[in-house]
């Protein structure tokens, strides 16, 4: 899959975020790249197989007036790891969507446990 096709899937995944959350996305950039950098891996302890990564100050920790003149938060979606764990195009689409939603959850200050619980409740009820 080329970069443009992958970026298109990420854009489509962003479009599926419920409006009440999408309209509250603030000071965050969502980008794609092939692999996590050494710096990004080091931030998470150098462990694991990263599909996506949120870097920034979660909205819950920004305070009443935001973060001022700082750079935007960054959500990176990693193409090669997602392609490696996916067998079909449908798997890629599902994994991209899941990863985007997961990292957006971190932007809103949710922990890993809270994100998993919210996803479980949304898709099993």
Phi and psi in degrees as a GROMACS rama.xvg file:
@    title "Ramachandran Plot"
@    xaxis  label "Phi"
@    yaxis  label "Psi"
@TYPE xy
-82.4768  169.019  UNK-2
-60.495  -41.313  UNK-3
-62.8433  -42.2366  UNK-4
-63.9604  -41.0443  UNK-5
-66.7136  -43.9297  UNK-6
-61.0578  -37.1678  UNK-7
-61.2711  -42.4441  UNK-8
-63.7016  -37.7076  UNK-9
-65.7089  -43.3963  UNK-10
-60.0172  -43.1645  UNK-11
-63.795  -38.2467  UNK-12
-64.1009  -39.8742  UNK-13
-62.3608  -39.0605  UNK-14
-63.0828  -25.1538  UNK-15
-83.7118  -6.93613  UNK-16
-65.2384  131.616  UNK-17
-53.545  141.619  UNK-18
-53.1318  -40.0477  UNK-19
-62.3303  -24.0581  UNK-20
-92.9309  -42.0357  UNK-21
-58.0961  -41.0968  UNK-22
-71.2641  -14.1968  UNK-23
-100.053  -1.05395  UNK-24
-62.3503  125.284  UNK-25
-140.693  128.985  UNK-26
55.9558  46.5526  UNK-27
-137.575  137.078  UNK-28
-112.079  134.407  UNK-29
-112.423  119.532  UNK-30
-128.364  166.501  UNK-31
-124.123  152.946  UNK-32
-155.734  166.117  UNK-33
-68.2509  -51.3428  UNK-34
-135.749  157.171  UNK-35
-68.7962  146.74  UNK-36
-76.1332  168.736  UNK-37
-60.8223  -38.6234  UNK-38
-62.148  -45.6796  UNK-39
-64.0915  -41.6178  UNK-40
-63.0516  -40.8418  UNK-41
-63.0267  -34.7713  UNK-42
-61.6728  -28.0598  UNK-43
-106.108  20.4814  UNK-44
83.0531  12.3032  UNK-45
67.6183  12.2906  UNK-46
-109.712  154.69  UNK-47
89.5697  178.077  UNK-48
-119.532  99.393  UNK-49
-79.4318  128.168  UNK-50
-98.7957  -28.1795  UNK-51
-159.438  162.493  UNK-52
-150.483  131.903  UNK-53
-99.7099  128.606  UNK-54
-127.655  120.567  UNK-55
157.646  -162.439  UNK-56
-108.324  111.607  UNK-57
-56.4237  149.429  UNK-58
-56.0434  -32.655  UNK-59
-68.6503  -14.0229  UNK-60
-111.452  7.11364  UNK-61
-83.5743  -20.0481  UNK-62
85.8404  -178.927  UNK-63
-66.5181  -32.5254  UNK-64
-112.262  24.8843  UNK-65
77.6436  -153.425  UNK-66
-115.689  7.33755  UNK-67
72.4482  -139.555  UNK-68
-89.1924  33.5109  UNK-69
-84.8401  164.093  UNK-70
-63.6771  155.276  UNK-71
-67.1444  155.013  UNK-72
-62.2124  163.43  UNK-73
-135.867  129.649  UNK-74
-112.574  123.22  UNK-75
-112.941  131.322  UNK-76
-108.127  125.564  UNK-77
-97.3742  115.81  UNK-78
-66.4469  -54.6041  UNK-79
-62.6289  -46.0908  UNK-80
-58.341  -39.8547  UNK-81
-65.4701  -43.1455  UNK-82
-65.0693  -34.7425  UNK-83
-66.9282  -31.2758  UNK-84
-94.8482  -0.703588  UNK-85
-105.999  136.599  UNK-86
-96.9829  -28.4698  UNK-87
-131.837  167.967  UNK-88
-60.4077  -38.3306  UNK-89
-61.8101  -38.5033  UNK-90
-62.3219  -42.7922  UNK-91
-61.5629  -47.6746  UNK-92
-58.9258  -46.2155  UNK-93
-63.2058  -43.8735  UNK-94
-69.7813  -38.9506  UNK-95
-61.2299  -47.7637  UNK-96
-60.2997  -46.6665  UNK-97
-61.0503  -41.9924  UNK-98
-67.954  -43.2476  UNK-99
-60.263  -48.0446  UNK-100
-61.7143  -41.9517  UNK-101
-59.6968  -48.711  UNK-102
-70.6159  -34.6356  UNK-103
-62.6902  -36.4452  UNK-104
-57.2642  -41.413  UNK-105
-64.5323  -36.7944  UNK-106
-58.5982  -34.3108  UNK-107
-87.2054  5.81819  UNK-108
90.8464  9.53943  UNK-109
-79.5305  144.184  UNK-110
-83.3933  171.889  UNK-111
-55.304  -46.5814  UNK-112
-63.2568  -44.751  UNK-113
-63.9285  -39.3071  UNK-114
-64.9102  -47.7124  UNK-115
-60.3348  -40.6885  UNK-116
-64.7504  -44.1716  UNK-117
-63.8913  -41.9877  UNK-118
-65.4451  -44.0123  UNK-119
-58.4093  -46.3497  UNK-120
-65.2558  -38.749  UNK-121
-68.3653  -40.1909  UNK-122
-103.267  -0.0491572  UNK-123
-114.049  -3.57388  UNK-124
